[in-house]
């Protein structure tokens, strides 16, 4: 019996390897942000690990390529009184980053806006047959060639103890991927609502009217302030003034997993794990799960096929990495893959993905 199971498992992995995209992975560097020091200074050590001349060139290129000209007048108005539009500590952190790297505050503000409206991704939460909850994600961006080079794991610490961990890009003060040890993990997927330029203008106009918030700030707020899965779930469901987004959240107990579909003001749907009735995993890309994905961007069906090929008994960090390496779940825009489990905080890890240009 044991021999048959080993043969079956080998065949499953062989199938996944056969359809995986050709790429190589690089371990993301890991840094500490000390929350005990001032917001203006807490990112300095991390940023000085980069050649700042190259960093400025990469960031300037991204901003010039994607931020529309019409946005700059609004950004200028925001920057003049940034504290009024962005909650603490984010305005102060942006100001500190701009000073450290030698860019304008408006440029770093634009960079954070760009991050918030241009992410395409795949998030999975799964419960294995032992009741352990796993969470994994790919984060895809059109500007992947720039972002792969500034992908980082960040341990946020208070008095020398890690209180939460994120995967981020140097210069981004929000969070798209995060873990509160022994409490919950959470990821953001953009809810596809149009092109990048239109999304930027919509978010800027909403910020001016104080009718929206950076979704990545909301996630970091949850990591900073919520002690349990249920607290974070309630925040992400009920908090108003937020852009269209999907939150995938996972806890530490059986059936603690959900995908929250949000519009600007409210949750439209909360899709929950329900292992007793066969729903042992959830997979979200960038489209409402109750609607078919578009044919030109169907990562959902290949991802589901790969999850079912692995099966609940064999879900772990290694098999989830295999699932997230299946084409087109892994694609030319994928910047990184993160695997995590809040009940096992040491599992948290991120690899930058460099995709073969022929794929």
N, C-alpha and C positions, 0 to 999 in steps of 0.2 A: 504493500500500500504506500509506504513512504517513498519507495523508488518511483512509483507511478506519479506521485505528487511532484517529485523533483523533476521528472520528465515534462509534466504539464507546465510547471513554472518556467522551465527553460524554453519551452515552445512559445509561451506567452511573451517572454522577454525577447526571444528571437523575432517574433512578429513585430513588436514595437521597434526594435532596432532596425528592421528591414525598411520601415516606412519613415524613420526619423530623418530629419533634415541634416545635411552635412554641416557641422559647425564645430568650433572649439570653445571651451568654457575657460574663463579666467576667474579665480577667486576674487571677489570684491574686497577692497581694503576696508579695514575696520578702525573706526576712530571713536573718541569719547567727546561728548559735549557736556560741559560742567554747568548745570543749571544753578549752581550756587553763585556764579559770577554774573555780572551785568549782561543783559541781553545784547548790548552793543558789542561786547567783547567775546562772547562765548563761542563764536564760530571761528575765531582767529587762528587757533592752532591747526584746526582741520584745513582751512584754506591755504595755509602756508606750506602744506605738503605738495601743492601744485606749483608749477611754473606759472606765475601770475600773468606774465606776458602772453603765454599760450592760452591761458584761461580766458583772458579778456578777448582775445581774438575769436575763440570758439563761441563765447556768449554773444558777442557783437554780431557774429555771422548769423546765429540762430534768430536773434531779435530782428535783424534787418530782413531776413528771409520771410518771417511769418507774421510779424506784428504790422498791421496795416497803418498807413500814414495817418488816417483819420483818428487813430487811437491816441496819438501823442499829445494833442491838446488836452484831452480828458486826463491822461496820465499826469500831465503837468499840473493840472488842477488838484488831482489827488495828492501828489507828492508835496505840494505846498502846505498841506495840513494832514499829513498821512495818519497821524494818531487818531484823527476823527473818523477815519474810514476803516482802518484795520485795528483789530483789538490787540492789546498787549498779550504777549511780548513781540508780536510779529512785525509791527512797524519798526520797533527799535532794533530788532535783529536784521531786518532789511537794510536799515540805515548803517548799521555796523559792518555788514558784509560789503556794501558799496564802498565804504571808506577803506576797508582792508584790501580789496581787489583793485581799487582805482577806477571804478565805474560810477556813473551817476546813479542816484537813488531811483530815478525814473527807470533806468535800464534794468536794475535788479527787480523793481516792482513789475515791470513788463515781463521779465523772465518768469516770475512766479505766476503771473496771469497765464502766460503761455503754457506752463506746466499744467495748470488746472483745466484747460479746455482742449488739450490735444492728445490725451492718452487713450490708446486702444490696448485692450488687454484681455487675458483669460484668467479667471479666478476659480479655484476649486476648494470646497470644504467637504471632507469625507470622514466617515466614522468606520473604523476597521471592526473586525469581528470581536475584538476584545473591548470595544467601547471607547478606544482612544480616538480623539478628534485630531485630524490633520488639516492643514491649510497650505495651499500652494498657489503661486501665480506667476504668469509671464506679464511683463509690462512692455508694451509696444509703443513706439513713437516714430513719427515721420522724420524727426531730427535725430535718429538713433546714432548716426555716425559721430555726432558731437557728444551725446549723453553717455555712450558706453565708456568714454574716457574719463568721466567725472562721477561714475556710479560709486556709492559708498554705503557701508553699513555704519549706522550711528547708534552708539549706546548713550542714552541720556541719563546722567547720573546726578544724584543728590547725596552729598556727604560720602562720596566714593562708592555708592551702591547704584546699580543700574535699575532705574524705575520703569523704563520702556526702551524699546529698540525699534529702529526704522531702517528701511532701505530707501535711499534718497539720491539726489544729485547735488553735488557741491553748489551752494548758492540757493537751494530751495529750502525754505523754512517750514513748509508744511510737511505732510506725510501722505504717501499713497499706500504704503505697506508698513504695518507695525504690529508689535507684540507687547502686551503687558504680561510679564512673567506670572504664571500660575493664575491667570485671569481670563484673557481673551487675545485673539489675533483679529486683525481687520485689514481689508484692502478696499481700494476704490477702483471702479471701472467707469469710464465715461459712458454716459447714456447718449448714444449718437443722435444729435439733433441738428447737424448741419456742418458747414465747413469751418475751418479754424478761424478765419478772419471774422466771420459773422458771430461766432461764439465769443471771441474776444470783445467785440463791440457790445454784445448783449450783456456780458458780465460787467464791463466797465460802466455802462449806463445804469445797471442795477446797483452797482457799488455807490455811484454818485447819489442815487436816490435812497441808499441804505436799505435796499430791498433784496440784497443777496449777500452771500459770504463765500469765501474761498472754501471749496469742499475739502481741500487738503488741510486747511486749518481746523475744520470741524473734526477730522479724524485725529489730528494731534491733540485737540482739546479732550477728546474721549480718552486717549492714552494717558494724558496728563491728570485727568480729574476723576475718571470712573474706576471704581475698585473691582467691579465684577462684570461678567458677560451681560447680565440683565440690565445693569445701569447703562452700559454702552449701547446695548440694543435699544433701550428706551430713548436715549439721546438721539440716535441716528434715525429713529422712526418719527419722533415728535418735534424735533427742533425745526423752527420755521426759518424762512429767508435763506434758502439753500438752492443751488443750481441743480439741474437734472443730473442724476448720478445713480450708480448702483453701489451699494455697500455690501460686501461679503464679510460676515463676522462669524467667528468660531470661538467656542468656550473650552471648558476642560471636562465637561460631563457629557454622557450620552445624549444625543439629540440637541446639543447646544451648537446650532449652526443655522444661518439664515442668509438669504439674499434679499436686500431691501431695495425696491425700485422707487426712486424719488423723482418728483417734478420740483418746480421752484418752491412750492409751499408745503407739500405734504407727501407722505408715503402713499404710493398707489397700490403697492403689493408687498407682502412679506411672505417669502417662500421659505419654508422651514424644513430642516431635516426631520424625517419621520421613519426611523429605521425599522420599527415594528411592522410598518406597512410597506417596507421595501425601498423607501427613499433613503438610502444610506450615503448618498453624495449629492451635491448640487454643483453645477458647472455654469458659470455666467461669463459671457463675452461682453458685447456692447449693444445688445438688443434685448427687448422684453422677452422673457423666457416663454411666455404663452403665445408668442408669434413666431413664425418660421424665420430663420436668419436669411439675409439676402444671399443669393447664389454667388455673388462675387466676393463675399466675405463670410464664408461658412466655416468657422473654426469650431462651432458647437458640435456638429455631428461627428467629425473625426475625433474630437475630444471625448465625447460620450462613448464612442466605439472603443477607444483605447482604455477608458476606465472600466468598461464592462469586460474587456479582454483580461485585464489584471484581476478584477474581482475583489470583493470586500475582504476576503481572508488574507490577501497579499498586499494590501495597501500599506505603504510606508514611505519614508523619505526617498528611497532609491526608486521605487516604482512610480511615484509621482513625478520625479524628474524625467523618467522615461515618457510618461504621458505628455508632459509639457515640452518634449522634444519631438513630438510627432508633427509632421507637416499637415496642414498649415497652422496648427496651434503655435508652433515655432516657425517664424517667418523672417523675412529680411528686415522687418521693423523691430523685432524683439531686442530689447536692450538688456534685460536681465531676467533671471528666474530666481524666485525665493521660495524656500520650503520652511515651514514652521509648525510648531505644536505648542500651544500655551502651557499645557501640562508638562511638557519637556522643553523648557526654554533653551537648553543647550543645542537643540536641533536647529535653531534659527540659523540659516545660512543663505547667502546670495552668490550667484555666479553671473558674471557678465557674459552675454552670448554674442559671439562673432560668427556670422552666418556666411557660408560659402556664397560668393557673388553669383554663382551659376544657379543657385536654388531660388 
